[in-house]
């Protein structure tokens, strides 16, 4: 598995992972009609905008992939906590893994390679 910065071409799969995570993760907790109405195609513009607005190294989206298949993503931003220094402290604002990849260690640092490109 490899961790890298998201690219615009990743936006549709990021949207798929996001919606799939909601639909599986919130089943039984939110109304099924709400979950069924979620459409990844409607999320693509938001995913695209988030990737386009990356300002590395302070903010952006990281993706986890294996053999070219995007398995998850994390959105990173400077802290919004007024008691913290946003130049030194960040936060993860979204963290999703494709439901078919749950419990496979995607969220763990072991075994991941980080691809750092400027």
N, C-alpha and C positions, 0 to 999 in steps of 0.2 A: 504494500500500500504506500502511496505517496501523498504528501500534503503540499499544495501549491497555491499560489494566488489565483483567484478566479479570473476568467476572461469572459468577454461578452458572449462568446459562443456557448458558455456554460449556463447562461441564464435560463433556457428552457428546462434543463435538467434540474437546476436549483429550484425552479418553480414546482416541478414534479415531486422532488424530495420534500419540499415544504408542505405541499398539499397532502401527500401521502402520509407524512408524519402526523398531521392534524387528524386525518381520517382514521388512522389506526390508533394513534395515541389517545385521542379524546373520545373514542367509541364508548358509549355507555355513560359518559360524563357530560356530553353536550347533545342537543337534539340531533338525531340521525338525519333529519331533513336538512339541517344546517350543514352537516358534514358532507352529505350527498351533493349539495349544491356547490361545493367548492370546485373550482375549475382551474387547473394549472395554467391554461392559456391566459386567464385573467391576471395571473401573477407575473407573467413574463415581463411586462413593462416595469414593474417594481423591481424585479430581480435585475433587469438590465440597468436601470438607473442606479441601483446600489453598487453594482460592479463598476459602472462608469465613474461614479463619484469617489472611488477609492483614492486615498491620499496617503500612500505608503511612505513611511512606516507607521503613521498614526491611525489610519483607518482603512478598512477594506474587507474583502471576503476571502476566506481560505476554503479550499475544497479538498476533500479526501477522495482519492480515486484508486482503483485497482484495475489493472489491465485496460485502462482507458474508460472504465465505467465510473461515473461520478457517484459516490456512495453517501456523501454528506457534505455539509458546509457549516461554516461559522462566520458570523458578521462581527467585526471588531471595531470599536470606536473608543475615543478618549472618554474618560469618566465624565459623567454628568453630576457627580456628587460634589456639591460646593465645598465640602470639607477636604477634598483631595485635589492634587495638582494634575490637571489633564495632560500635562507634558510628561508626567512620570507614571500615571495610573490609567489603565484602560479597562474596558469591560467588554464582555461577550454579550451582544444584544440578541443574537439568534444562534441556535445550535441544533441542527437537525441531521438525522441519519435516515436513509431510506429504510422503511420497515423491513424489507427483505434482508437487510444487513444488520439488523439489531442483534445485540449480544454476540457480536463477532470481534469486539475490541476496537471498533472504529474510533471511539472517543478516547482511547488510551494511547499514550505516546510510544509505547513499545512497538517496534516493528515498522514504524513509519519513517519514511524519508522525506525531508523537507526540501523542496525545490525553491531556492531563493534567486529570483532574477530581478534585476533593477529595472 
